[in-house]
């Protein structure tokens, strides 16, 4: 299963993310699992825009502390200086 690990319990601009798979630019979208720092999981879909930008659609989920997070769509961009993907904005 393709997975994206977000480095916090929720997503926000500047939040780092790690993809455990190689992003294929020719694909239109890929079903993935979004994993959060507290261990919570959410169904998601990743759509590559170009070599440095992807859109991630994350379904609603509940953090391990019980906070309900609604479904959202996020733009991520690869940060070459830090060699990591980062959330840019909510779309």
Buried (B, 14 or more C-beta within 10 A) or exposed (E): EBBBBBBBBBBEEEBBBEBEEEBEEEEEEBEBBBBBBEEBEBBBBBBBEEEEBBBBBBEEBEBEEEEEBEEBBBBBBBBEEEEBBBBBEEE
